[in-house]
Amino acid sequence: MVVLCGLLAAGGCATLGWYGQAARGQMELLLKRKDIEKLIAAPDTPERKREKLELVLAVREFAGERLGLPDNGSYSGFVSLDRDAVVYNVIAAPEFSVQPKTWCYPLVGCLAYRGYFDRGAAERRAAKLADAGYDTLVSPVAAYSTLGRFDDPVTSPMLEFGETRLAGLLFHELAHQRVFVKGETAFNEAYATAVEREGLQRWLLHRQGPETLADRARSRRLEENFTGLLLEARGELDALYARDLPAERMRAEKRAVFERLRQRYAEFMQAGDDRFDAWMQRDLNNAHLALLATYEAGTDAFADLLAECDGDFERFHQAVERLAAAGQKTRAEFLNRCRIDSCP
């Protein structure tokens, strides 16, 4: 999510409060930011924190040298927060739709979430949307991006992640700084997700050797299988909502779809991996599935494009930059995996 103090001037009365909290949140990050190299050198820095900060710098260097990602001041600073996330995104979808509600911003276009630096404010906004008939979700977000307009910091919630998740998150956010198309969330997220996944492959090979790739492949298969369960449920809901049914019957059918999802997950759990339990234990609704296709659809197209570029990340990014400069129709065709001769 992008937050800029200058956006205050662009908001009307209805959104002035949101822009105000966004500016205050951005200012907090700027004022609290500490240089990571100085923290590493400081004798009073706890060893575990020092190791994580050293990891961040190694990931940044790898991203710039091996993945063609921006080498700027982002993630060279650290901010300690007294909360479990840097922002809390409100996601909403109508009661009978899996298409997310969008909010539009002057510099980045329309996005399928509204971010708040305070959990209470996010929950109050979600409650108002629920009163208006929406399914809602408040999602904590550990990473913060201004697309390079400021030097985005590493935050204390990010340091709670394991090495793989932390590295992938940094690759993802730096990819947004390399290419971002205003208002096209599906294109932006598919690109950043593809960079994250291939970047992680190369990072693990670089850091731990080829023996780790088998474990990573097994983990990815589990993630893909779980995502498949969710996409199946999303597809069932989409088909259901296209039917002309009375509201009460629609609600009953909707509950049945989520119950089938839980039953399929119980079968999935026979594999013995419980990493998705916390996600499934929530009171699921349309909002939980609304952004799923956004992050997954199109990643194969970008993976294919990287292969066409012989795995050369710089050529790949240049090809994506050409797509970003092309028309929306061209990008839509690309995400649908129409082959185009776009790699130099």
C-alpha positions as CSV (number, residue, x, y, z in Angstrom):
1,M,0.0,0.0,0.0
2,V,1.3,3.5,-0.8
3,V,0.8,6.3,1.7
4,L,2.1,9.8,0.9
5,C,1.6,13.0,3.0
6,G,0.8,14.8,-0.2
7,L,-2.3,12.8,-0.7
8,L,-4.0,14.9,2.0
9,A,-4.6,17.6,-0.5
10,A,-6.4,15.2,-2.9
11,G,-9.0,13.9,-0.4
12,G,-12.5,15.3,0.0
13,C,-14.3,15.7,3.4
14,A,-15.4,12.0,3.4
15,T,-11.8,10.7,3.2
16,L,-9.9,13.5,5.0
17,G,-9.8,11.4,8.2
18,W,-8.3,8.5,6.4
19,Y,-5.6,10.6,4.7
20,G,-4.8,12.2,8.0
21,Q,-4.1,8.9,9.7
22,A,-2.1,7.8,6.7
23,A,0.1,10.9,6.9
24,R,0.6,10.4,10.7
25,G,1.5,6.8,10.2
26,Q,4.1,7.6,7.5
27,M,5.6,10.3,9.7
28,E,5.9,7.8,12.5
29,L,7.9,5.5,10.3
30,L,10.2,8.4,9.1
31,L,10.9,9.6,12.6
32,K,11.5,6.2,14.2
33,R,13.7,4.8,11.4
34,K,17.2,3.7,12.5
35,D,20.1,2.7,10.3
36,I,20.5,-1.1,10.2
37,E,24.3,-1.1,9.9
38,K,24.5,1.1,13.0
39,L,22.2,-1.2,14.9
40,I,24.3,-4.2,13.9
41,A,27.4,-2.5,15.2
42,A,25.8,-1.4,18.4
43,P,26.9,-3.5,21.4
44,D,23.5,-3.5,23.0
45,T,21.7,-5.0,20.0
46,P,20.4,-8.5,21.0
47,E,22.1,-11.3,19.1
48,R,18.9,-12.7,17.5
49,K,18.0,-9.2,16.3
50,R,21.5,-8.6,14.9
51,E,21.3,-11.9,13.0
52,K,18.0,-11.0,11.4
53,L,19.2,-7.5,10.5
54,E,22.3,-9.0,8.9
55,L,20.0,-11.3,6.9
56,V,18.0,-8.3,5.7
57,L,21.2,-6.7,4.3
58,A,22.3,-9.9,2.7
59,V,18.9,-10.3,1.0
60,R,19.0,-6.6,-0.2
61,E,22.4,-7.2,-1.7
62,F,21.3,-10.4,-3.4
63,A,18.1,-8.8,-4.8
64,G,20.2,-6.0,-6.4
65,E,23.0,-8.1,-7.7
66,R,21.2,-11.3,-8.8
67,L,17.5,-10.4,-9.3
68,G,17.7,-7.0,-11.0
69,L,15.7,-5.3,-8.2
70,P,16.2,-1.7,-7.0
71,D,19.3,-1.0,-4.9
72,N,18.2,2.1,-3.0
73,G,17.6,3.1,0.6
74,S,14.6,0.9,1.1
75,Y,15.0,-1.7,3.8
76,S,18.3,-0.3,5.0
77,G,16.5,1.1,8.0
78,F,14.6,-0.4,10.9
79,V,11.5,0.7,12.8
80,S,10.5,-0.9,16.1
81,L,6.7,-0.9,16.5
82,D,4.5,-1.6,19.5
83,R,2.0,-3.5,17.4
84,D,1.9,-6.7,15.5
85,A,1.7,-5.1,12.0
86,V,2.7,-1.9,10.3
87,V,-0.8,-1.5,8.7
88,Y,-4.1,-3.2,8.9
89,N,-5.9,-3.7,5.6
90,V,-9.7,-3.7,5.4
91,I,-11.0,-6.0,2.7
92,A,-14.7,-6.1,1.8
93,A,-16.9,-7.9,-0.6
94,P,-20.7,-7.8,-1.1
95,E,-22.7,-10.5,0.7
96,F,-23.3,-12.3,-2.6
97,S,-20.1,-11.6,-4.6
98,V,-16.4,-12.5,-4.4
99,Q,-15.4,-9.3,-6.2
100,P,-13.7,-7.0,-3.7
101,K,-14.8,-3.5,-3.1
102,T,-12.2,-1.0,-4.3
103,W,-11.0,2.3,-3.1
104,C,-9.3,4.8,-5.5
105,Y,-6.2,6.9,-4.8
106,P,-4.6,9.6,-6.9
107,L,-1.2,8.1,-7.5
108,V,-1.8,4.4,-7.6
109,G,-5.3,4.0,-8.9
110,C,-8.0,1.7,-7.5
111,L,-7.0,-1.0,-5.0
112,A,-9.0,-3.7,-3.3
113,Y,-8.2,-2.7,0.2
114,R,-8.1,0.3,2.6
115,G,-5.1,0.5,5.0
116,Y,-5.0,1.8,8.5
117,F,-2.1,2.3,10.9
118,D,-4.4,1.6,13.8
119,R,-6.1,-1.7,14.3
120,G,-9.0,-0.1,16.1
121,A,-9.7,2.3,13.2
122,A,-9.5,-0.6,10.7
123,E,-12.0,-2.6,12.8
124,R,-14.4,0.3,13.1
125,R,-14.3,0.8,9.3
126,A,-14.9,-3.0,8.8
127,A,-17.8,-2.9,11.2
128,K,-19.4,0.0,9.3
129,L,-19.0,-2.0,6.0
130,A,-20.5,-5.1,7.7
131,D,-23.5,-3.0,8.8
132,A,-23.9,-2.0,5.2
133,G,-24.1,-5.6,4.1
134,Y,-20.5,-6.4,3.2
135,D,-18.4,-9.4,4.2
136,T,-15.3,-8.0,5.7
137,L,-11.8,-8.9,6.8
138,V,-9.1,-7.0,8.7
139,S,-5.7,-8.3,7.6
140,P,-2.5,-7.4,9.5
141,V,0.3,-6.5,7.1
142,A,3.9,-6.6,8.3
143,A,5.6,-5.0,5.2
144,Y,5.1,-1.5,4.1
145,S,5.8,0.0,0.7
146,T,5.7,3.5,-0.8
147,L,7.0,2.2,-4.2
148,G,10.4,3.9,-3.6
149,R,9.0,7.3,-2.9
150,F,10.4,7.0,0.6
151,D,13.1,4.7,2.0
152,D,10.8,2.0,3.3
153,P,11.9,0.4,6.5
154,V,12.1,-3.1,7.9
155,T,9.6,-3.3,10.8
156,S,9.8,-5.3,14.0
157,P,6.9,-7.6,12.9
158,M,8.9,-8.5,9.8
159,L,11.8,-9.8,12.0
160,E,9.4,-12.3,13.5
161,F,9.4,-14.2,10.1
162,G,11.6,-17.1,9.3
163,E,14.4,-16.6,6.7
164,T,12.4,-17.9,3.7
165,R,9.3,-15.8,4.4
166,L,11.4,-12.7,5.2
167,A,13.5,-13.0,2.0
168,G,10.4,-13.6,-0.1
169,L,8.6,-10.6,1.4
170,L,11.6,-8.3,0.6
171,F,11.8,-9.6,-3.0
172,H,8.1,-9.1,-3.4
173,E,8.1,-5.5,-2.2
174,L,11.2,-4.5,-4.1
175,A,9.6,-5.9,-7.3
176,H,6.7,-3.4,-6.8
177,Q,9.3,-0.7,-6.8
178,R,10.7,-1.9,-10.1
179,V,7.4,-2.1,-11.9
180,F,4.0,-0.9,-10.8
181,V,1.0,-0.2,-13.1
182,K,-1.6,2.2,-11.7
183,G,-4.8,0.6,-10.8
184,E,-3.9,-2.9,-12.1
185,T,-3.6,-5.0,-8.9
186,A,-3.8,-8.4,-10.7
187,F,-0.8,-7.5,-13.0
188,N,1.2,-6.0,-10.2
189,E,0.7,-8.8,-7.7
190,A,1.2,-11.6,-10.3
191,Y,4.5,-10.0,-11.3
192,A,5.7,-9.5,-7.7
193,T,4.7,-13.0,-6.7
194,A,6.5,-14.5,-9.7
195,V,9.7,-12.5,-8.7
196,E,9.3,-13.6,-5.1
197,R,9.0,-17.3,-5.9
198,E,11.9,-17.5,-8.4
199,G,14.0,-15.2,-6.2
200,L,13.5,-17.5,-3.3
201,Q,14.6,-20.5,-5.3
202,R,17.8,-18.7,-6.2
203,W,18.3,-17.4,-2.7
204,L,18.0,-20.8,-1.1
205,L,20.4,-22.3,-3.7
206,H,22.8,-19.5,-3.0
207,R,22.6,-19.7,0.8
208,Q,22.0,-23.4,1.6
209,G,22.8,-25.4,-1.5
210,P,20.7,-27.6,-3.8
211,E,19.6,-30.0,-1.0
212,T,17.2,-27.3,0.3
213,L,15.4,-27.1,-3.0
214,A,13.6,-30.4,-2.5
215,D,12.2,-29.2,0.8
216,R,11.2,-25.9,-0.9
217,A,9.5,-27.9,-3.7
218,R,7.5,-30.0,-1.2
219,S,6.5,-26.8,0.7
220,R,5.4,-25.1,-2.6
221,R,3.3,-28.2,-3.5
222,L,1.4,-28.0,-0.2
223,E,0.9,-24.3,-0.7
224,E,-0.4,-24.9,-4.2
225,N,-2.7,-27.6,-3.1
226,F,-4.2,-25.5,-0.3
227,T,-4.6,-22.6,-2.7
228,G,-6.4,-25.0,-5.1
229,L,-8.9,-25.8,-2.3
230,L,-9.6,-22.1,-1.8
231,L,-9.8,-21.3,-5.5
232,E,-12.3,-24.2,-5.9
233,A,-14.5,-22.7,-3.2
234,R,-14.2,-19.3,-4.7
235,G,-15.3,-20.7,-8.1
236,E,-18.3,-22.4,-6.5
237,L,-19.3,-19.1,-4.8
238,D,-18.9,-17.2,-8.0
239,A,-21.2,-19.6,-9.9
240,L,-23.7,-19.6,-7.0
241,Y,-23.9,-15.8,-6.9
242,A,-24.6,-15.7,-10.7
243,R,-27.8,-17.6,-10.1
244,D,-31.2,-15.9,-9.5
245,L,-32.0,-17.3,-6.1
246,P,-33.9,-15.8,-3.2
247,A,-31.7,-14.3,-0.5
248,E,-32.3,-16.9,2.2
249,R,-31.6,-19.8,-0.2
250,M,-28.5,-18.0,-1.4
251,R,-27.3,-17.7,2.2
252,A,-27.9,-21.4,2.8
253,E,-26.0,-22.4,-0.3
254,K,-23.2,-20.0,0.6
255,R,-22.9,-21.7,4.1
256,A,-22.8,-25.1,2.3
257,V,-19.8,-24.0,0.1
258,F,-17.8,-23.0,3.1
259,E,-18.7,-26.2,4.9
260,R,-17.5,-28.2,1.9
261,L,-14.3,-26.3,2.0
262,R,-13.7,-27.3,5.6
263,Q,-14.5,-30.9,4.8
264,R,-11.9,-30.8,2.0
265,Y,-9.4,-29.2,4.3
266,A,-9.9,-32.0,6.8
267,E,-9.0,-34.5,4.0
268,F,-6.1,-32.3,3.0
269,M,-4.8,-32.3,6.6
270,Q,-4.2,-36.0,6.4
271,A,-0.9,-35.0,4.9
272,G,0.1,-33.9,8.4
273,D,0.9,-30.3,7.8
274,D,-0.9,-27.8,10.1
275,R,0.5,-24.5,8.8
276,F,-2.9,-23.5,7.4
277,D,-4.9,-24.3,10.5
278,A,-5.0,-20.7,11.8
279,W,-6.3,-19.5,8.5
280,M,-9.0,-22.1,8.3
281,Q,-10.1,-21.6,11.9
282,R,-11.4,-18.1,11.2
283,D,-15.0,-17.3,10.4
284,L,-14.5,-17.4,6.7
285,N,-16.5,-15.2,4.3
286,N,-16.3,-13.7,0.8
287,A,-13.7,-11.2,1.8
288,H,-11.2,-14.0,2.7
289,L,-11.4,-15.3,-0.8
290,A,-11.8,-12.0,-2.7
291,L,-8.1,-11.3,-3.3
292,L,-7.0,-14.9,-3.8
293,A,-7.3,-14.9,-7.6
294,T,-5.6,-11.5,-7.7
295,Y,-2.4,-12.9,-6.2
296,E,-2.5,-16.2,-8.1
297,A,-3.9,-15.5,-11.5
298,G,-1.2,-14.6,-14.0
299,T,1.9,-15.9,-12.1
300,D,2.4,-18.7,-14.6
301,A,2.5,-16.1,-17.4
302,F,5.3,-14.2,-15.7
303,A,7.1,-17.5,-14.9
304,D,6.9,-18.4,-18.6
305,L,8.2,-14.9,-19.6
306,L,11.2,-15.3,-17.3
307,A,11.9,-18.7,-19.0
308,E,11.7,-17.0,-22.4
309,C,14.3,-14.6,-21.1
310,D,16.6,-17.5,-20.3
311,G,16.2,-16.8,-16.6
312,D,17.9,-13.4,-17.0
313,F,16.1,-11.2,-14.5
314,E,17.2,-7.9,-16.1
315,R,15.9,-8.9,-19.5
316,F,12.7,-10.1,-17.8
317,H,12.2,-6.8,-15.9
318,Q,12.7,-4.9,-19.1
319,A,10.1,-7.1,-20.8
320,V,7.7,-6.4,-18.0
321,E,8.4,-2.7,-18.2
322,R,7.3,-2.8,-21.9
323,L,4.1,-4.5,-20.9
324,A,3.6,-1.8,-18.3
325,A,3.9,0.8,-21.0
326,A,1.5,-1.1,-23.4
327,G,-2.3,-0.9,-23.3
328,Q,-4.5,-2.6,-20.6
329,K,-5.8,-5.0,-23.3
330,T,-2.3,-6.2,-24.0
331,R,-1.6,-6.8,-20.3
332,A,-5.0,-8.7,-19.9
333,E,-4.1,-10.9,-22.8
334,F,-0.7,-11.6,-21.3
335,L,-2.1,-12.5,-17.9
336,N,-4.4,-15.0,-19.8
337,R,-1.1,-16.5,-21.0
338,C,-1.4,-15.5,-24.7
339,R,2.1,-15.9,-26.0
340,I,3.8,-12.7,-27.0
341,D,7.3,-12.1,-28.4
342,S,8.3,-9.6,-25.7
343,C,11.7,-10.7,-24.5
344,P,14.7,-9.1,-26.3
